[in-house]
Amino acid sequence: MKVIIVGTSHVGFEATQTLLKEVQNVDIHLFEQDDKMSFMG
């Protein structure tokens, strides 16, 4: 499964964590406006 997540604050972070735990063979691409991923954006 391929997944694109735009924005890594709050919901994007939780979605990433859930996908990594629940889905095998997931290919996640994260897009964030800032240089680094952060729970608090």
N, C-alpha and C positions, 0 to 999 in steps of 0.2 A: 504494500500500500504506500502511495506517495501522498504526503500532506504538506501544504504550505500554510505557515502561520505568520500573519502580519501583525507585528506588535507583540512584544514579549512581557508587557506589564500585566500583572494580575491574571486575567483570563488566558492570555497567550502562554504564560508560564505554567499555569495549572493544566492547560490542554496538553502541553508538551510532556509534562510529568505523567499525566494519565495515559497518553499514547505509548510512552516508553514502557510503562508497567503492564498495560493491557493488550497491546497489539504486537504480534511477532512480525518480524521482517518489515518494519515501518521505516520509511525514508522521509525524514522530517527536514524541511527547509525553513529556517527562521529568517524573517526580515524585520529589522529594527532600525529606526531612524538614527539612534545614537550608535556609538562605537561598540558598546557592550550590552549584553543582556542583563536586565535587572528586574527583580520582582517589583520594585517601587518605581520603575520607569526612569 
